[in-house]
Amino acid sequence: MSKQYPRQHSSTWYLARWPYRLFMLRELSAVFMAVYVVLMVIMVSRIYEGQDAYEDYRDFLKSPFVIVFHLIALAFALLHSITWFQAVPRAIRIRRGEEFVPPQALIGTHILAWFGISVVIIGIFLI
Amino acid sequence: MIDVARYHPEHDEEPQYERFEVPYRSDWVVLDALNHIKDQDDGSLTYRWSCRMGVCGSCGMMVNGVPVLTCAAFLRDYLPGPVRVEPLAGFPVERDLVVDLKDFIGKLSAVKPWIIREEETPLSEGEYKQSPGQLADFKQFSMCINCMLCYSACPVYQHEEEFVGPAALALAQRYNADSRDEGNAERYPLIWSDDGIWDCTFVGECSEVCPKHVDPAGAIQSAKLESTVGWYTSFLPLGRKRD
């Protein structure tokens, strides 16, 4: 049998094309979400420690670096959430008779539910 | 201008690119250009093709880095060129543009892509009936032509050779969703394994490059959902037993 050229794989495959780059950005969003959660946990801890500790932490949160971080984290959160909801009809196929529920209806329902739950949570914190 | 990857196992250590000039015609596809090269320039150029109409699935290659059926890839879409033609990514190369199919064929048969019945009904009792709705449940997944473009687009398969891969998993889902089939439990150990659906990170390019709109990524996500629901319901008194 003649010699085959073995299968190749590149360690920079994700740079090759835009769909792969977007996938990696979606994965990277988890890092920003994790850091955001850590900042939240620290805030809860500071509140527990008392008003002075909380005020100091608020000053830290107002620094330009942290604000820029939050803006980037927000962008990543939106990217992750929107692509997540776009994926819903791929995993959930609901058939009515011979037709499937249109993907846009499933995506729209989930986004509405997301928006509604967000409003309720924000409402609870504001009251 | 077409740059074609050439690999001669007898004397090459790795593929080389050879540039050819082909006449441009707006209705020519990349496969026409390859046929022109083989007829006019170099009869030793080796590649697979058959139907020339997007049905047989044998002319899949990388064109400018994207897996496509070369019979459906018009030269006019790659103007002004040059066009780079390579064998499908992720597979060992036999010669020039021909890849080794063994791994794929093995995985295809491993998912048992046929109707499994616990007990065969005698022919005298007629066919297994199915409603149009039940047909719709799996029809999309049955359109696969085994062209392997999805494997070439899948970075998981490129890095993990054990991964069962998009087409085979979509085909497993096709039979699992078929109302006439009773073989789900026989397929689950493989498709629910670490080398099965859980290896998939949902890059999604398998579905984007699929010439038949099979949506293997969707099939895998559906199977993940089934697997998860199955695992949780296995804790209920009447739930399915865990494997």
Chai-1 contact restraints between the chains, C-beta under 6 A:
chainA,res_idxA,chainB,res_idxB,connection_type,confidence,min_distance_angstrom,max_distance_angstrom,comment,restraint_id
A,S2,B,P9,contact,1.0,0.0,6.0,A-B,restraint_1
A,K3,B,P9,contact,1.0,0.0,6.0,A-B,restraint_2
A,Q4,B,P92,contact,1.0,0.0,6.0,A-B,restraint_3
A,Q4,B,D100,contact,1.0,0.0,6.0,A-B,restraint_4
A,Y5,B,Y7,contact,1.0,0.0,6.0,A-B,restraint_5
A,Y5,B,V93,contact,1.0,0.0,6.0,A-B,restraint_6
A,P6,B,P92,contact,1.0,0.0,6.0,A-B,restraint_7
A,R7,B,G90,contact,1.0,0.0,6.0,A-B,restraint_8
A,R7,B,F91,contact,1.0,0.0,6.0,A-B,restraint_9
A,R7,B,P92,contact,1.0,0.0,6.0,A-B,restraint_10
A,H9,B,Q158,contact,1.0,0.0,6.0,A-B,restraint_11
A,H9,B,H159,contact,1.0,0.0,6.0,A-B,restraint_12
A,W13,B,P155,contact,1.0,0.0,6.0,A-B,restraint_13
A,P19,B,E205,contact,1.0,0.0,6.0,A-B,restraint_14
A,F23,B,V203,contact,1.0,0.0,6.0,A-B,restraint_15
A,R90,B,G218,contact,1.0,0.0,6.0,A-B,restraint_16
A,R90,B,Q221,contact,1.0,0.0,6.0,A-B,restraint_17
A,A91,B,Q221,contact,1.0,0.0,6.0,A-B,restraint_18
A,A91,B,S222,contact,1.0,0.0,6.0,A-B,restraint_19
A,A91,B,L225,contact,1.0,0.0,6.0,A-B,restraint_20
A,G97,B,G133,contact,1.0,0.0,6.0,A-B,restraint_21
A,E98,B,P132,contact,1.0,0.0,6.0,A-B,restraint_22
A,E98,B,G133,contact,1.0,0.0,6.0,A-B,restraint_23
A,E98,B,A136,contact,1.0,0.0,6.0,A-B,restraint_24
